[in-house]
Amino acid sequence: MIQPLREYLSKILPHRSAQDDVAAHYDDLDHCIQAMVRSFPAEGPPESYSCALWQDPYPPVQLPEVTIPTYFGMMNEIRRSQGPFVSTLTEANEIKIRAIARRLHLEPGMRILDIGCGDGALAYYLATKHGVKVEGITLSERQLERAQSRAQKVGNIRFHLMDFADAPNLGTFDRVVSVGMMEHVGIGRLQEYAHVFRKVMAPNGRGLCHTIYKAVDAPEMNEWIALKIFPGTYVPNERDMADCFLSVGLQVEVFHHIPGIHYAKTLDAWRERLNEKWDSIKHHFADPEWQKRKMDFYLGGTAAWFRYGRQAAVAQLELVPA
């Protein structure tokens, strides 16, 4: 009852634009985010602002994979042995980015679209390590500036300030990847997001969608965090993901479930980094004490949601044309 009502209201009531929502988080909180995604010292290269993988899903010694249906039987989940937990966020981010590249099944010269490219960390890795041509899109002006700075070092990357709905103007791609984007498009645009994913994918192409997801009967994200930190967000459940992609002709070939502890540990590490650098960035805020309390509640509260709620996790969906 609540979800259909939210979807209906999101379509008929006046609402902020996607650009406003992005600016409210990625631009307004940019100094905090940059402190969180950079290893110490702060001059280090930025890492991705999404859930890291703290265990290698492809360790050197591995037991046979087991394929089981997900809760609703709409997708197949691959369960595999994991490597040991690593100790640093930098290592965990490297594992995540390698796993994404492996699951995209890349070949040199392929054309890749990164929907919601952030600072361009993934695009840079794919272009330099796998010899592919990458185009990335973002609605954050500050992210675009840093991504374009990366692109100057490599000839096969381009970035655009663009809403995902306009991505088809860039043509079709051999591979489509989107990390940490689906949960931010809002409940009223999930179908549109899936449609764009399909439209930009070549007939024999593949895609990967990395997103937070929750149990069907789980409560929504904390309302204060949804309002003050992530305006416009909606965390999809398994049924949402399966329905929206299947309805546009995309099949979830492989469903990779990433337990909530991985995001909890990522949030813990972000909070630690922010605390280390707080004195050097607090002058950017009109009310530093309020800003710090807000960030502590966001990072600590969300970590608890993933660690103890047992109703939220992360998924990586390998998508192919049905």
Secondary structure as a PSIPRED ss2 file (coil, helix, strand):
# PSIPRED VFORMAT (PSIPRED V4.0)

   1 M C   1.000  0.000  0.000
   2 I H   0.000  1.000  0.000
   3 Q H   0.000  1.000  0.000
   4 P H   0.000  1.000  0.000
   5 L H   0.000  1.000  0.000
   6 R H   0.000  1.000  0.000
   7 E H   0.000  1.000  0.000
   8 Y H   0.000  1.000  0.000
   9 L H   0.000  1.000  0.000
  10 S H   0.000  1.000  0.000
  11 K H   0.000  1.000  0.000
  12 I H   0.000  1.000  0.000
  13 L C   1.000  0.000  0.000
  14 P C   1.000  0.000  0.000
  15 H C   1.000  0.000  0.000
  16 R C   1.000  0.000  0.000
  17 S C   1.000  0.000  0.000
  18 A H   0.000  1.000  0.000
  19 Q H   0.000  1.000  0.000
  20 D H   0.000  1.000  0.000
  21 D H   0.000  1.000  0.000
  22 V H   0.000  1.000  0.000
  23 A H   0.000  1.000  0.000
  24 A H   0.000  1.000  0.000
  25 H H   0.000  1.000  0.000
  26 Y H   0.000  1.000  0.000
  27 D H   0.000  1.000  0.000
  28 D C   1.000  0.000  0.000
  29 L C   1.000  0.000  0.000
  30 D H   0.000  1.000  0.000
  31 H H   0.000  1.000  0.000
  32 C H   0.000  1.000  0.000
  33 I H   0.000  1.000  0.000
  34 Q H   0.000  1.000  0.000
  35 A H   0.000  1.000  0.000
  36 M H   0.000  1.000  0.000
  37 V H   0.000  1.000  0.000
  38 R E   0.000  0.000  1.000
  39 S C   1.000  0.000  0.000
  40 F C   1.000  0.000  0.000
  41 P C   1.000  0.000  0.000
  42 A C   1.000  0.000  0.000
  43 E C   1.000  0.000  0.000
  44 G C   1.000  0.000  0.000
  45 P C   1.000  0.000  0.000
  46 P E   0.000  0.000  1.000
  47 E C   1.000  0.000  0.000
  48 S C   1.000  0.000  0.000
  49 Y C   1.000  0.000  0.000
  50 S C   1.000  0.000  0.000
  51 C C   1.000  0.000  0.000
  52 A C   1.000  0.000  0.000
  53 L C   1.000  0.000  0.000
  54 W C   1.000  0.000  0.000
  55 Q E   0.000  0.000  1.000
  56 D C   1.000  0.000  0.000
  57 P C   1.000  0.000  0.000
  58 Y C   1.000  0.000  0.000
  59 P C   1.000  0.000  0.000
  60 P C   1.000  0.000  0.000
  61 V C   1.000  0.000  0.000
  62 Q C   1.000  0.000  0.000
  63 L C   1.000  0.000  0.000
  64 P C   1.000  0.000  0.000
  65 E C   1.000  0.000  0.000
  66 V E   0.000  0.000  1.000
  67 T E   0.000  0.000  1.000
  68 I E   0.000  0.000  1.000
  69 P E   0.000  0.000  1.000
  70 T C   1.000  0.000  0.000
  71 Y C   1.000  0.000  0.000
  72 F C   1.000  0.000  0.000
  73 G C   1.000  0.000  0.000
  74 M C   1.000  0.000  0.000
  75 M C   1.000  0.000  0.000
  76 N E   0.000  0.000  1.000
  77 E E   0.000  0.000  1.000
  78 I E   0.000  0.000  1.000
  79 R E   0.000  0.000  1.000
  80 R C   1.000  0.000  0.000
  81 S C   1.000  0.000  0.000
  82 Q C   1.000  0.000  0.000
  83 G C   1.000  0.000  0.000
  84 P C   1.000  0.000  0.000
  85 F E   0.000  0.000  1.000
  86 V C   1.000  0.000  0.000
  87 S C   1.000  0.000  0.000
  88 T C   1.000  0.000  0.000
  89 L H   0.000  1.000  0.000
  90 T H   0.000  1.000  0.000
  91 E H   0.000  1.000  0.000
  92 A H   0.000  1.000  0.000
  93 N H   0.000  1.000  0.000
  94 E H   0.000  1.000  0.000
  95 I H   0.000  1.000  0.000
  96 K H   0.000  1.000  0.000
  97 I H   0.000  1.000  0.000
  98 R H   0.000  1.000  0.000
  99 A H   0.000  1.000  0.000
 100 I H   0.000  1.000  0.000
 101 A H   0.000  1.000  0.000
 102 R H   0.000  1.000  0.000
 103 R H   0.000  1.000  0.000
 104 L H   0.000  1.000  0.000
 105 H C   1.000  0.000  0.000
 106 L C   1.000  0.000  0.000
 107 E C   1.000  0.000  0.000
 108 P C   1.000  0.000  0.000
 109 G C   1.000  0.000  0.000
 110 M C   1.000  0.000  0.000
 111 R E   0.000  0.000  1.000
 112 I E   0.000  0.000  1.000
 113 L E   0.000  0.000  1.000
 114 D E   0.000  0.000  1.000
 115 I E   0.000  0.000  1.000
 116 G C   1.000  0.000  0.000
 117 C C   1.000  0.000  0.000
 118 G C   1.000  0.000  0.000
 119 D C   1.000  0.000  0.000
 120 G C   1.000  0.000  0.000
 121 A H   0.000  1.000  0.000
 122 L H   0.000  1.000  0.000
 123 A H   0.000  1.000  0.000
 124 Y H   0.000  1.000  0.000
 125 Y H   0.000  1.000  0.000
 126 L H   0.000  1.000  0.000
 127 A H   0.000  1.000  0.000
 128 T H   0.000  1.000  0.000
 129 K H   0.000  1.000  0.000
 130 H H   0.000  1.000  0.000
 131 G C   1.000  0.000  0.000
 132 V C   1.000  0.000  0.000
 133 K E   0.000  0.000  1.000
 134 V E   0.000  0.000  1.000
 135 E E   0.000  0.000  1.000
 136 G E   0.000  0.000  1.000
 137 I E   0.000  0.000  1.000
 138 T E   0.000  0.000  1.000
 139 L C   1.000  0.000  0.000
 140 S C   1.000  0.000  0.000
 141 E H   0.000  1.000  0.000
 142 R H   0.000  1.000  0.000
 143 Q H   0.000  1.000  0.000
 144 L H   0.000  1.000  0.000
 145 E H   0.000  1.000  0.000
 146 R H   0.000  1.000  0.000
 147 A H   0.000  1.000  0.000
 148 Q H   0.000  1.000  0.000
 149 S H   0.000  1.000  0.000
 150 R H   0.000  1.000  0.000
 151 A H   0.000  1.000  0.000
 152 Q C   1.000  0.000  0.000
 153 K C   1.000  0.000  0.000
 154 V C   1.000  0.000  0.000
 155 G C   1.000  0.000  0.000
 156 N C   1.000  0.000  0.000
 157 I E   0.000  0.000  1.000
 158 R E   0.000  0.000  1.000
 159 F E   0.000  0.000  1.000
 160 H E   0.000  0.000  1.000
 161 L E   0.000  0.000  1.000
 162 M C   1.000  0.000  0.000
 163 D C   1.000  0.000  0.000
 164 F H   0.000  1.000  0.000
 165 A H   0.000  1.000  0.000
 166 D H   0.000  1.000  0.000
 167 A H   0.000  1.000  0.000
 168 P H   0.000  1.000  0.000
 169 N H   0.000  1.000  0.000
 170 L H   0.000  1.000  0.000
 171 G C   1.000  0.000  0.000
 172 T C   1.000  0.000  0.000
 173 F E   0.000  0.000  1.000
 174 D E   0.000  0.000  1.000
 175 R E   0.000  0.000  1.000
 176 V E   0.000  0.000  1.000
 177 V E   0.000  0.000  1.000
 178 S E   0.000  0.000  1.000
 179 V E   0.000  0.000  1.000
 180 G C   1.000  0.000  0.000
 181 M C   1.000  0.000  0.000
 182 M H   0.000  1.000  0.000
 183 E H   0.000  1.000  0.000
 184 H H   0.000  1.000  0.000
 185 V C   1.000  0.000  0.000
 186 G C   1.000  0.000  0.000
 187 I H   0.000  1.000  0.000
 188 G H   0.000  1.000  0.000
 189 R H   0.000  1.000  0.000
 190 L H   0.000  1.000  0.000
 191 Q H   0.000  1.000  0.000
 192 E H   0.000  1.000  0.000
 193 Y H   0.000  1.000  0.000
 194 A H   0.000  1.000  0.000
 195 H H   0.000  1.000  0.000
 196 V H   0.000  1.000  0.000
 197 F H   0.000  1.000  0.000
 198 R H   0.000  1.000  0.000
 199 K H   0.000  1.000  0.000
 200 V H   0.000  1.000  0.000
 201 M E   0.000  0.000  1.000
 202 A E   0.000  0.000  1.000
 203 P E   0.000  0.000  1.000
 204 N E   0.000  0.000  1.000
 205 G E   0.000  0.000  1.000
 206 R E   0.000  0.000  1.000
 207 G E   0.000  0.000  1.000
 208 L E   0.000  0.000  1.000
 209 C E   0.000  0.000  1.000
 210 H E   0.000  0.000  1.000
 211 T E   0.000  0.000  1.000
 212 I E   0.000  0.000  1.000
 213 Y E   0.000  0.000  1.000
 214 K E   0.000  0.000  1.000
 215 A C   1.000  0.000  0.000
 216 V C   1.000  0.000  0.000
 217 D C   1.000  0.000  0.000
 218 A C   1.000  0.000  0.000
 219 P C   1.000  0.000  0.000
 220 E C   1.000  0.000  0.000
 221 M C   1.000  0.000  0.000
 222 N C   1.000  0.000  0.000
 223 E H   0.000  1.000  0.000
 224 W H   0.000  1.000  0.000
 225 I H   0.000  1.000  0.000
 226 A H   0.000  1.000  0.000
 227 L H   0.000  1.000  0.000
 228 K H   0.000  1.000  0.000
 229 I C   1.000  0.000  0.000
 230 F C   1.000  0.000  0.000
 231 P C   1.000  0.000  0.000
 232 G C   1.000  0.000  0.000
 233 T C   1.000  0.000  0.000
 234 Y C   1.000  0.000  0.000
 235 V C   1.000  0.000  0.000
 236 P C   1.000  0.000  0.000
 237 N E   0.000  0.000  1.000
 238 E H   0.000  1.000  0.000
 239 R H   0.000  1.000  0.000
 240 D H   0.000  1.000  0.000
 241 M H   0.000  1.000  0.000
 242 A H   0.000  1.000  0.000
 243 D H   0.000  1.000  0.000
 244 C H   0.000  1.000  0.000
 245 F H   0.000  1.000  0.000
 246 L H   0.000  1.000  0.000
 247 S H   0.000  1.000  0.000
 248 V C   1.000  0.000  0.000
 249 G C   1.000  0.000  0.000
 250 L E   0.000  0.000  1.000
 251 Q E   0.000  0.000  1.000
 252 V E   0.000  0.000  1.000
 253 E E   0.000  0.000  1.000
 254 V E   0.000  0.000  1.000
 255 F E   0.000  0.000  1.000
 256 H E   0.000  0.000  1.000
 257 H E   0.000  0.000  1.000
 258 I E   0.000  0.000  1.000
 259 P C   1.000  0.000  0.000
 260 G H   0.000  1.000  0.000
 261 I H   0.000  1.000  0.000
 262 H H   0.000  1.000  0.000
 263 Y H   0.000  1.000  0.000
 264 A H   0.000  1.000  0.000
 265 K H   0.000  1.000  0.000
 266 T H   0.000  1.000  0.000
 267 L H   0.000  1.000  0.000
 268 D H   0.000  1.000  0.000
 269 A H   0.000  1.000  0.000
 270 W H   0.000  1.000  0.000
 271 R H   0.000  1.000  0.000
 272 E H   0.000  1.000  0.000
 273 R H   0.000  1.000  0.000
 274 L H   0.000  1.000  0.000
 275 N H   0.000  1.000  0.000
 276 E H   0.000  1.000  0.000
 277 K H   0.000  1.000  0.000
 278 W H   0.000  1.000  0.000
 279 D H   0.000  1.000  0.000
 280 S H   0.000  1.000  0.000
 281 I H   0.000  1.000  0.000
 282 K H   0.000  1.000  0.000
 283 H H   0.000  1.000  0.000
 284 H H   0.000  1.000  0.000
 285 F C   1.000  0.000  0.000
 286 A C   1.000  0.000  0.000
 287 D C   1.000  0.000  0.000
 288 P H   0.000  1.000  0.000
 289 E H   0.000  1.000  0.000
 290 W H   0.000  1.000  0.000
 291 Q H   0.000  1.000  0.000
 292 K H   0.000  1.000  0.000
 293 R H   0.000  1.000  0.000
 294 K H   0.000  1.000  0.000
 295 M H   0.000  1.000  0.000
 296 D H   0.000  1.000  0.000
 297 F H   0.000  1.000  0.000
 298 Y H   0.000  1.000  0.000
 299 L H   0.000  1.000  0.000
 300 G H   0.000  1.000  0.000
 301 G H   0.000  1.000  0.000
 302 T H   0.000  1.000  0.000
 303 A H   0.000  1.000  0.000
 304 A H   0.000  1.000  0.000
 305 W H   0.000  1.000  0.000
 306 F H   0.000  1.000  0.000
 307 R H   0.000  1.000  0.000
 308 Y H   0.000  1.000  0.000
 309 G C   1.000  0.000  0.000
 310 R C   1.000  0.000  0.000
 311 Q C   1.000  0.000  0.000
 312 A E   0.000  0.000  1.000
 313 A E   0.000  0.000  1.000
 314 V E   0.000  0.000  1.000
 315 A E   0.000  0.000  1.000
 316 Q E   0.000  0.000  1.000
 317 L E   0.000  0.000  1.000
 318 E E   0.000  0.000  1.000
 319 L E   0.000  0.000  1.000
 320 V E   0.000  0.000  1.000
 321 P E   0.000  0.000  1.000
 322 A C   1.000  0.000  0.000
